Amino acid sequence: MAKRKKTITAGRIVKTILYTAPEPRDGERARAEKSRLTTAAQKAMNDKCARGKLEMLIAANFTRHDLFVTLTYRNSALPPKRAGAVKLVRQFIKDLRKHRAARGQELRYIYTTEEKHGEARLHHHLVINGTGRDIETIRSLWPYGDIVDVEQIDENDYAALAMYMTKESVEGRPVGAQMWTRSRNLRQPVVETCFVPDDTTLAVPPGCDTLELKEERTEWGGYSYIKYRLPPSKAGQMSFIGGRYAKRRTAKQSNRNALNSCL
């Protein structure tokens, strides 16, 4: 008998699930129970819901050197409808990309448009890669609001940022409206799946910070889930080159060793 293992790595954030899956020779009761465990494991991993996907997408592409930006409107510039606000934030992205391109800098971003909470005023939240001198540029390119809030990303809590950016439900959005919009040059989290021996267990590697830990066992099998943060290291830093991430060979080996130590 073997278990299924799935690992998602996004920057320093790693999620791993290990669970007993149904097999062709299982009886009806065993198959039903293993299917329940499979569902529970997938729910724990949370990688299929919008919030979980956004958390890992941010973690894979942005660090504390990058920015969380909120763009608001003064009364005189407030668009009457969402479509008008989306048009303005798209123009902002276009202008910022042009500004950076002239300086040989790339723009990576994720943004959301909200209007359902608080005072129900249209506004935008953006995650943008930092270049070191961004605040005045961002403010100069957004003439519609008196206040433009810019702060560094807290890379110790990507989950909270993803939750904040997805706090308006899908049901509350116009038909066809996306939960968020992203640039095409973002790196996707690395997903690895495999079968492992039935006696395999999971543990957080030494030096890593445990973020979540769940486990359930029955007579038919079980599942375990861990989410942890890899320690910062120069060898593990990623550089963005020509629209694609490149890692040093030592960083790849370091992360691989950390993941292997879970077994």
C-alpha positions as YAML, in Angstrom:
chain: A
units: angstrom
residues:
- id: 1
  name: MET
  ca: [0.00, 0.00, 0.00]
- id: 2
  name: ALA
  ca: [1.22, 3.50, -0.82]
- id: 3
  name: LYS
  ca: [0.22, 7.02, 0.07]
- id: 4
  name: ARG
  ca: [-0.08, 10.03, -2.14]
- id: 5
  name: LYS
  ca: [2.06, 13.06, -1.39]
- id: 6
  name: LYS
  ca: [1.64, 16.53, -2.81]
- id: 7
  name: THR
  ca: [3.97, 19.44, -2.13]
- id: 8
  name: ILE
  ca: [3.52, 23.04, -3.22]
- id: 9
  name: THR
  ca: [6.50, 25.38, -2.87]
- id: 10
  name: ALA
  ca: [6.05, 29.13, -3.27]
- id: 11
  name: GLY
  ca: [9.16, 31.08, -2.35]
- id: 12
  name: ARG
  ca: [9.75, 30.34, 1.33]
- id: 13
  name: ILE
  ca: [6.26, 28.87, 1.90]
- id: 14
  name: VAL
  ca: [5.79, 25.11, 1.59]
- id: 15
  name: LYS
  ca: [2.56, 23.12, 1.86]
- id: 16
  name: THR
  ca: [2.57, 19.32, 1.93]
- id: 17
  name: ILE
  ca: [-0.23, 16.77, 2.24]
- id: 18
  name: LEU
  ca: [0.11, 13.04, 2.68]
- id: 19
  name: TYR
  ca: [-3.00, 10.88, 2.47]
- id: 20
  name: THR
  ca: [-4.33, 7.39, 1.90]
- id: 21
  name: ALA
  ca: [-6.13, 7.23, -1.45]
- id: 22
  name: PRO
  ca: [-8.79, 4.72, -2.57]
- id: 23
  name: GLU
  ca: [-7.53, 1.67, -4.43]
- id: 24
  name: PRO
  ca: [-9.33, -0.55, -6.98]
- id: 25
  name: ARG
  ca: [-9.34, -3.55, -4.61]
- id: 26
  name: ASP
  ca: [-10.95, -1.60, -1.75]
- id: 27
  name: GLY
  ca: [-14.41, -2.59, -0.57]
- id: 28
  name: GLU
  ca: [-17.28, -0.14, -0.62]
- id: 29
  name: ARG
  ca: [-16.82, 1.00, 2.98]
- id: 30
  name: ALA
  ca: [-13.05, 1.36, 2.67]
- id: 31
  name: ARG
  ca: [-13.38, 3.31, -0.56]
- id: 32
  name: ALA
  ca: [-15.95, 5.64, 0.95]
- id: 33
  name: GLU
  ca: [-13.80, 6.33, 4.01]
- id: 34
  name: LYS
  ca: [-10.64, 6.85, 1.98]
- id: 35
  name: SER
  ca: [-12.51, 9.20, -0.35]
- id: 36
  name: ARG
  ca: [-13.59, 11.21, 2.68]
- id: 37
  name: LEU
  ca: [-9.99, 11.41, 3.87]
- id: 38
  name: THR
  ca: [-8.88, 12.50, 0.40]
- id: 39
  name: THR
  ca: [-11.44, 15.31, 0.43]
- id: 40
  name: ALA
  ca: [-10.35, 16.37, 3.92]
- id: 41
  name: ALA
  ca: [-6.71, 16.42, 2.82]
- id: 42
  name: GLN
  ca: [-7.48, 18.56, -0.23]
- id: 43
  name: LYS
  ca: [-9.52, 20.94, 1.90]
- id: 44
  name: ALA
  ca: [-6.61, 21.26, 4.33]
- id: 45
  name: MET
  ca: [-4.24, 22.05, 1.48]
- id: 46
  name: ASN
  ca: [-6.68, 24.77, 0.37]
- id: 47
  name: ASP
  ca: [-4.84, 25.27, -2.92]
- id: 48
  name: LYS
  ca: [-7.99, 25.16, -5.06]
- id: 49
  name: CYS
  ca: [-9.82, 28.06, -3.42]
- id: 50
  name: ALA
  ca: [-9.15, 31.64, -4.45]
- id: 51
  name: ARG
  ca: [-7.61, 32.65, -1.13]
- id: 52
  name: GLY
  ca: [-5.20, 29.73, -1.02]
- id: 53
  name: LYS
  ca: [-4.13, 30.25, -4.62]
- id: 54
  name: LEU
  ca: [-3.52, 33.94, -4.09]
- id: 55
  name: GLU
  ca: [-1.47, 33.35, -0.95]
- id: 56
  name: MET
  ca: [0.89, 31.01, -2.76]
- id: 57
  name: LEU
  ca: [1.05, 33.21, -5.87]
- id: 58
  name: ILE
  ca: [2.10, 36.19, -3.75]
- id: 59
  name: ALA
  ca: [4.60, 34.07, -1.81]
- id: 60
  name: ALA
  ca: [6.14, 32.79, -5.04]
- id: 61
  name: ASN
  ca: [6.74, 36.26, -6.42]
- id: 62
  name: PHE
  ca: [6.98, 38.93, -3.73]
- id: 63
  name: THR
  ca: [9.06, 39.56, -0.61]
- id: 64
  name: ARG
  ca: [9.40, 42.24, 2.07]
- id: 65
  name: HIS
  ca: [11.18, 44.41, -0.50]
- id: 66
  name: ASP
  ca: [7.94, 44.68, -2.49]
- id: 67
  name: LEU
  ca: [4.87, 46.83, -1.94]
- id: 68
  name: PHE
  ca: [1.22, 46.65, -0.98]
- id: 69
  name: VAL
  ca: [-0.56, 49.67, -2.44]
- id: 70
  name: THR
  ca: [-4.09, 50.99, -1.91]
- id: 71
  name: LEU
  ca: [-5.48, 53.46, -4.44]
- id: 72
  name: THR
  ca: [-8.57, 55.46, -3.48]
- id: 73
  name: TYR
  ca: [-10.67, 58.24, -5.04]
- id: 74
  name: ARG
  ca: [-11.63, 61.71, -3.91]
- id: 75
  name: ASN
  ca: [-15.31, 62.52, -4.33]
- id: 76
  name: SER
  ca: [-14.81, 64.58, -7.47]
- id: 77
  name: ALA
  ca: [-12.94, 61.76, -9.22]
- id: 78
  name: LEU
  ca: [-14.97, 58.77, -8.02]
- id: 79
  name: PRO
  ca: [-16.20, 56.76, -11.03]
- id: 80
  name: PRO
  ca: [-19.96, 56.11, -11.03]
- id: 81
  name: LYS
  ca: [-19.48, 52.43, -11.90]
- id: 82
  name: ARG
  ca: [-16.97, 49.66, -11.36]
- id: 83
  name: ALA
  ca: [-16.10, 49.48, -15.06]
- id: 84
  name: GLY
  ca: [-14.82, 53.06, -14.94]
- id: 85
  name: ALA
  ca: [-12.61, 52.30, -11.94]
- id: 86
  name: VAL
  ca: [-11.17, 49.21, -13.62]
- id: 87
  name: LYS
  ca: [-10.35, 51.30, -16.68]
- id: 88
  name: LEU
  ca: [-8.47, 53.82, -14.53]
- id: 89
  name: VAL
  ca: [-6.42, 51.23, -12.63]
- id: 90
  name: ARG
  ca: [-5.51, 49.54, -15.91]
- id: 91
  name: GLN
  ca: [-4.24, 52.88, -17.20]
- id: 92
  name: PHE
  ca: [-2.26, 53.29, -13.98]
- id: 93
  name: ILE
  ca: [-0.62, 49.89, -14.54]
- id: 94
  name: LYS
  ca: [0.12, 50.81, -18.16]
- id: 95
  name: ASP
  ca: [1.71, 54.12, -17.14]
- id: 96
  name: LEU
  ca: [3.78, 52.50, -14.36]
- id: 97
  name: ARG
  ca: [4.99, 49.79, -16.74]
- id: 98
  name: LYS
  ca: [6.02, 52.46, -19.26]
- id: 99
  name: HIS
  ca: [7.82, 54.45, -16.54]
- id: 100
  name: ARG
  ca: [9.80, 51.41, -15.46]
- id: 101
  name: ALA
  ca: [10.53, 50.19, -18.98]
- id: 102
  name: ALA
  ca: [12.22, 53.51, -19.72]
- id: 103
  name: ARG
  ca: [14.55, 52.76, -16.79]
- id: 104
  name: GLY
  ca: [15.15, 49.11, -17.63]
- id: 105
  name: GLN
  ca: [12.92, 47.92, -14.78]
- id: 106
  name: GLU
  ca: [10.22, 45.26, -14.90]
- id: 107
  name: LEU
  ca: [6.76, 45.49, -13.38]
- id: 108
  name: ARG
  ca: [5.08, 42.56, -11.64]
- id: 109
  name: TYR
  ca: [1.69, 42.99, -10.04]
- id: 110
  name: ILE
  ca: [-1.55, 41.58, -8.72]
- id: 111
  name: TYR
  ca: [-4.52, 43.85, -8.12]
- id: 112
  name: THR
  ca: [-8.13, 43.72, -6.96]
- id: 113
  name: THR
  ca: [-10.97, 46.23, -7.22]
- id: 114
  name: GLU
  ca: [-13.40, 46.46, -4.30]
- id: 115
  name: GLU
  ca: [-16.62, 48.32, -3.55]
- id: 116
  name: LYS
  ca: [-18.76, 46.19, -1.21]
- id: 117
  name: HIS
  ca: [-17.40, 46.83, 2.29]
- id: 118
  name: GLY
  ca: [-16.93, 49.81, 4.59]
- id: 119
  name: GLU
  ca: [-18.30, 52.93, 2.93]
- id: 120
  name: ALA
  ca: [-18.83, 50.94, -0.29]
- id: 121
  name: ARG
  ca: [-16.52, 53.22, -2.23]
- id: 122
  name: LEU
  ca: [-14.57, 51.92, -5.20]
- id: 123
  name: HIS
  ca: [-10.87, 51.41, -4.49]
- id: 124
  name: HIS
  ca: [-7.99, 49.16, -5.53]
- id: 125
  name: HIS
  ca: [-5.44, 47.01, -3.72]
- id: 126
  name: LEU
  ca: [-2.21, 46.13, -5.52]
- id: 127
  name: VAL
  ca: [0.86, 44.04, -4.83]
- id: 128
  name: ILE
  ca: [3.76, 45.45, -6.85]
- id: 129
  name: ASN
  ca: [7.44, 44.56, -7.01]
- id: 130
  name: GLY
  ca: [9.58, 47.29, -5.49]
- id: 131
  name: THR
  ca: [12.50, 49.03, -7.18]
- id: 132
  name: GLY
  ca: [13.74, 51.09, -4.24]
- id: 133
  name: ARG
  ca: [12.25, 54.44, -5.30]
- id: 134
  name: ASP
  ca: [8.56, 53.90, -5.92]
- id: 135
  name: ILE
  ca: [6.37, 55.93, -3.59]
- id: 136
  name: GLU
  ca: [6.58, 59.30, -5.36]
- id: 137
  name: THR
  ca: [6.23, 57.65, -8.76]
- id: 138
  name: ILE
  ca: [3.11, 55.76, -7.71]
- id: 139
  name: ARG
  ca: [1.55, 58.88, -6.24]
- id: 140
  name: SER
  ca: [2.34, 60.96, -9.32]
- id: 141
  name: LEU
  ca: [0.66, 58.40, -11.58]
- id: 142
  name: TRP
  ca: [-2.53, 58.30, -9.51]
- id: 143
  name: PRO
  ca: [-4.10, 61.79, -9.55]
- id: 144
  name: TYR
  ca: [-7.59, 60.63, -8.52]
- id: 145
  name: GLY
  ca: [-7.16, 60.34, -4.77]
- id: 146
  name: ASP
  ca: [-5.70, 62.57, -2.05]
- id: 147
  name: ILE
  ca: [-4.31, 59.55, -0.20]
- id: 148
  name: VAL
  ca: [-2.25, 56.75, -1.77]
- id: 149
  name: ASP
  ca: [-1.24, 54.19, 0.83]
- id: 150
  name: VAL
  ca: [2.05, 52.34, 0.22]
- id: 151
  name: GLU
  ca: [3.63, 49.86, 2.62]
- id: 152
  name: GLN
  ca: [6.09, 47.01, 2.48]
- id: 153
  name: ILE
  ca: [4.79, 43.47, 2.30]
- id: 154
  name: ASP
  ca: [4.92, 41.39, 5.47]
- id: 155
  name: GLU
  ca: [6.41, 38.17, 4.13]
- id: 156
  name: ASN
  ca: [5.73, 36.49, 7.45]
- id: 157
  name: ASP
  ca: [1.99, 36.55, 6.80]
- id: 158
  name: TYR
  ca: [1.08, 36.08, 3.15]
- id: 159
  name: ALA
  ca: [-2.13, 34.38, 4.29]
- id: 160
  name: ALA
  ca: [-3.38, 37.57, 5.93]
- id: 161
  name: LEU
  ca: [-2.62, 39.59, 2.81]
- id: 162
  name: ALA
  ca: [-4.44, 37.09, 0.59]
- id: 163
  name: MET
  ca: [-7.40, 37.11, 2.97]
- id: 164
  name: TYR
  ca: [-7.52, 40.90, 2.90]
- id: 165
  name: MET
  ca: [-7.43, 41.01, -0.89]
- id: 166
  name: THR
  ca: [-10.20, 38.41, -1.23]
- id: 167
  name: LYS
  ca: [-12.48, 39.62, 1.57]
- id: 168
  name: GLU
  ca: [-15.24, 40.49, -0.88]
- id: 169
  name: SER
  ca: [-17.04, 37.28, -1.83]
- id: 170
  name: VAL
  ca: [-17.24, 35.97, -5.36]
- id: 171
  name: GLU
  ca: [-21.04, 36.11, -5.06]
- id: 172
  name: GLY
  ca: [-20.90, 39.83, -4.41]
- id: 173
  name: ARG
  ca: [-19.03, 40.57, -7.61]
- id: 174
  name: PRO
  ca: [-20.49, 41.37, -11.02]
- id: 175
  name: VAL
  ca: [-20.97, 38.40, -13.33]
- id: 176
  name: GLY
  ca: [-17.68, 37.54, -15.02]
- id: 177
  name: ALA
  ca: [-15.60, 39.76, -12.73]
- id: 178
  name: GLN
  ca: [-12.25, 38.22, -11.76]
- id: 179
  name: MET
  ca: [-11.24, 37.84, -8.13]
- id: 180
  name: TRP
  ca: [-7.91, 39.45, -9.02]
- id: 181
  name: THR
  ca: [-5.83, 40.45, -12.05]
- id: 182
  name: ARG
  ca: [-2.17, 39.52, -12.40]
- id: 183
  name: SER
  ca: [0.69, 40.28, -14.72]
- id: 184
  name: ARG
  ca: [1.72, 37.50, -17.06]
- id: 185
  name: ASN
  ca: [5.32, 37.44, -15.85]
- id: 186
  name: LEU
  ca: [4.55, 35.95, -12.44]
- id: 187
  name: ARG
  ca: [6.14, 32.67, -11.43]
- id: 188
  name: GLN
  ca: [3.75, 29.86, -10.56]
- id: 189
  name: PRO
  ca: [4.27, 27.85, -7.34]
- id: 190
  name: VAL
  ca: [6.09, 24.57, -7.90]
- id: 191
  name: VAL
  ca: [3.81, 21.54, -7.51]
- id: 192
  name: GLU
  ca: [5.22, 18.04, -6.95]
- id: 193
  name: THR
  ca: [3.15, 14.88, -6.57]
- id: 194
  name: CYS
  ca: [4.25, 11.31, -6.01]
- id: 195
  name: PHE
  ca: [3.45, 8.01, -4.28]
- id: 196
  name: VAL
  ca: [5.39, 7.19, -1.12]
- id: 197
  name: PRO
  ca: [5.52, 4.12, 1.18]
- id: 198
  name: ASP
  ca: [2.59, 3.70, 3.54]
- id: 199
  name: ASP
  ca: [4.78, 4.22, 6.61]
- id: 200
  name: THR
  ca: [5.95, 7.64, 5.42]
- id: 201
  name: THR
  ca: [5.28, 10.49, 7.86]
- id: 202
  name: LEU
  ca: [5.55, 14.26, 7.65]
- id: 203
  name: ALA
  ca: [7.52, 16.59, 9.88]
- id: 204
  name: VAL
  ca: [8.60, 20.20, 9.61]
- id: 205
  name: PRO
  ca: [12.30, 20.33, 8.65]
- id: 206
  name: PRO
  ca: [14.76, 21.68, 11.25]
- id: 207
  name: GLY
  ca: [15.09, 25.46, 11.16]
- id: 208
  name: CYS
  ca: [11.68, 26.00, 9.55]
- id: 209
  name: ASP
  ca: [8.74, 27.80, 11.13]
- id: 210
  name: THR
  ca: [5.55, 25.75, 11.49]
- id: 211
  name: LEU
  ca: [2.53, 27.68, 10.19]
- id: 212
  name: GLU
  ca: [-0.17, 24.99, 10.12]
- id: 213
  name: LEU
  ca: [-0.41, 21.35, 11.11]
- id: 214
  name: LYS
  ca: [-3.42, 19.04, 10.71]
- id: 215
  name: GLU
  ca: [-3.80, 15.28, 10.97]
- id: 216
  name: GLU
  ca: [-6.53, 12.65, 11.05]
- id: 217
  name: ARG
  ca: [-6.29, 8.87, 11.25]
- id: 218
  name: THR
  ca: [-8.85, 6.08, 11.07]
- id: 219
  name: GLU
  ca: [-8.70, 2.32, 10.68]
- id: 220
  name: TRP
  ca: [-8.84, 2.84, 6.91]
- id: 221
  name: GLY
  ca: [-5.93, 5.26, 6.66]
- id: 222
  name: GLY
  ca: [-5.43, 8.94, 7.27]
- id: 223
  name: TYR
  ca: [-4.00, 12.21, 6.12]
- id: 224
  name: SER
  ca: [-1.51, 14.73, 7.43]
- id: 225
  name: TYR
  ca: [-0.91, 18.29, 6.32]
- id: 226
  name: ILE
  ca: [1.85, 20.72, 7.14]
- id: 227
  name: LYS
  ca: [2.54, 24.27, 6.10]
- id: 228
  name: TYR
  ca: [5.85, 25.84, 7.01]
- id: 229
  name: ARG
  ca: [8.22, 28.68, 6.16]
- id: 230
  name: LEU
  ca: [11.76, 28.01, 5.01]
- id: 231
  name: PRO
  ca: [14.48, 30.06, 6.72]
- id: 232
  name: PRO
  ca: [15.85, 33.05, 4.80]
- id: 233
  name: SER
  ca: [19.24, 32.57, 3.24]
- id: 234
  name: LYS
  ca: [21.26, 34.24, 0.55]
- id: 235
  name: ALA
  ca: [21.55, 30.91, -1.25]
- id: 236
  name: GLY
  ca: [17.77, 30.61, -1.37]
- id: 237
  name: GLN
  ca: [17.04, 34.06, -2.76]
- id: 238
  name: MET
  ca: [15.60, 34.26, -6.25]
- id: 239
  name: SER
  ca: [16.59, 36.78, -8.88]
- id: 240
  name: PHE
  ca: [14.29, 37.94, -11.62]
- id: 241
  name: ILE
  ca: [16.03, 37.81, -14.98]
- id: 242
  name: GLY
  ca: [14.36, 38.50, -18.29]
- id: 243
  name: GLY
  ca: [10.86, 37.84, -16.97]
- id: 244
  name: ARG
  ca: [11.77, 34.47, -15.49]
- id: 245
  name: TYR
  ca: [13.09, 33.50, -12.09]
- id: 246
  name: ALA
  ca: [16.51, 31.88, -11.80]
- id: 247
  name: LYS
  ca: [17.88, 30.20, -8.70]
- id: 248
  name: ARG
  ca: [21.43, 29.40, -7.84]
- id: 249
  name: ARG
  ca: [22.21, 25.70, -7.95]
- id: 250
  name: THR
  ca: [23.02, 25.75, -4.24]
- id: 251
  name: ALA
  ca: [19.56, 27.15, -3.49]
- id: 252
  name: LYS
  ca: [17.89, 24.36, -5.41]
- id: 253
  name: GLN
  ca: [19.87, 21.78, -3.50]
- id: 254
  name: SER
  ca: [19.17, 23.50, -0.18]
- id: 255
  name: ASN
  ca: [15.41, 23.52, -0.74]
- id: 256
  name: ARG
  ca: [15.47, 19.95, -2.01]
- id: 257
  name: ASN
  ca: [17.27, 18.81, 1.13]
- id: 258
  name: ALA
  ca: [14.72, 20.61, 3.28]
- id: 259
  name: LEU
  ca: [11.82, 18.92, 1.51]
- id: 260
  name: ASN
  ca: [13.46, 15.50, 1.63]
- id: 261
  name: SER
  ca: [13.92, 15.81, 5.39]
- id: 262
  name: CYS
  ca: [10.11, 15.70, 5.72]
- id: 263
  name: LEU
  ca: [10.14, 12.01, 4.87]
...
